[in-house]
Amino acid sequence: MIAFVRGQFAYKTPAHVVVDVNGVGYDLQISLNTFSAISDKEGGQLYTYLHITENGQTLFGFSEMGEKELFLQLISVSGIGASTARMMLSGLKPEELTRAIVQGNINILSGIKGIGKKTAERLVVELRDKLGKQSPEMPSVLTDKEDKNEADAINALIALGINRTAAENAVRKIILLNPDFTLENIVKMSLKNL
């Protein structure tokens, strides 16, 4: 198994990169997320996954170990192949994809090209608990004001006797769907959804 390759980026597009490792060129399929991370670099290290099928072998590259691990989780789901998983990681950043799965946001997941409602539901059912355990602190894509509202709303719910995990999930779901809500509205809607 090839765990990673390190070398010069001889050629790169948003879909793949050729890494020159001491005169040997490795052609790696990549996501837009990885392309964004390496687009201004001349070389570096990419974590890899070798996907073997009856029709051939494909080497996938990832700029971060977290993206590779999420890719492996995605392809473990029935109906999600390596190409679909790469498409998902191109459609959303790994932390956004994780958040959508953990929060059960079918609309965001089914908005990704190649993912229908049933596949999105299967992703949530099969990965919600696994990803939730791996990342109890979900990476945030919120502004400073939204971060403060999120923290204040979670603390308010905890003060009302709601356990932390339920409070965090409820608040994040409301903020994701309604980023312009006031603190008061966030708490009220979160209580309705618990």
Long-range contacts (C-beta under 8 A, 24 or more apart in sequence): 1-50, 2-26, 2-48, 2-50, 2-59, 3-47, 3-48, 4-45, 4-46, 4-47, 4-48, 5-45, 5-46, 5-48, 5-61, 6-43, 6-44, 6-45, 6-46, 7-43, 8-42, 8-43, 9-38, 9-41, 9-42, 9-43, 9-44, 12-38, 12-39, 14-90, 17-46, 17-61, 19-43, 19-46, 19-61, 26-59, 27-59, 28-59, 28-60, 28-61, 29-58, 29-59, 29-60, 29-61, 29-82, 29-86, 30-60, 30-61, 30-62, 30-63, 30-86, 31-62, 31-67, 31-86, 31-89, 31-90, 32-89, 32-90, 32-91, 33-63, 33-67, 33-89, 33-90, 33-93, 33-94, 34-61, 34-62, 34-63, 34-67, 34-89, 37-63, 37-64, 38-63, 49-82, 51-82, 58-82, 60-86, 64-94, 66-94, 67-94, 69-134, 70-94, 70-97, 70-98, 70-131, 73-127, 73-130, 73-131, 74-123, 74-127, 76-126, 77-122, 77-123, 77-126, 77-127, 78-122, 78-126, 79-119, 79-122, 80-119, 80-123, 84-114, 84-115, 87-112, 87-113, 87-114, 88-112, 88-114, 88-115, 93-141, 95-138, 95-139, 95-140, 95-141, 96-141, 98-131, 98-135, 98-138, 98-139, 99-138, 99-139, 99-141, 99-172, 99-176, 101-127, 101-128, 101-131, 102-128, 102-131, 102-132, 102-135, 102-138, 102-169, 103-169, 103-172, 103-173, 103-176, 104-128, 105-173, 105-176, 136-165, 138-168, 138-172, 142-175, 142-179, 146-175, 146-179, 149-175, 149-181, 149-182, 149-183, 149-186, 150-175, 150-186, 152-183, 153-183, 153-186, 153-187, 153-190, 156-183, 156-187, 157-187, 157-190, 157-191, 157-194, 160-191, 162-194, 166-194, 170-194
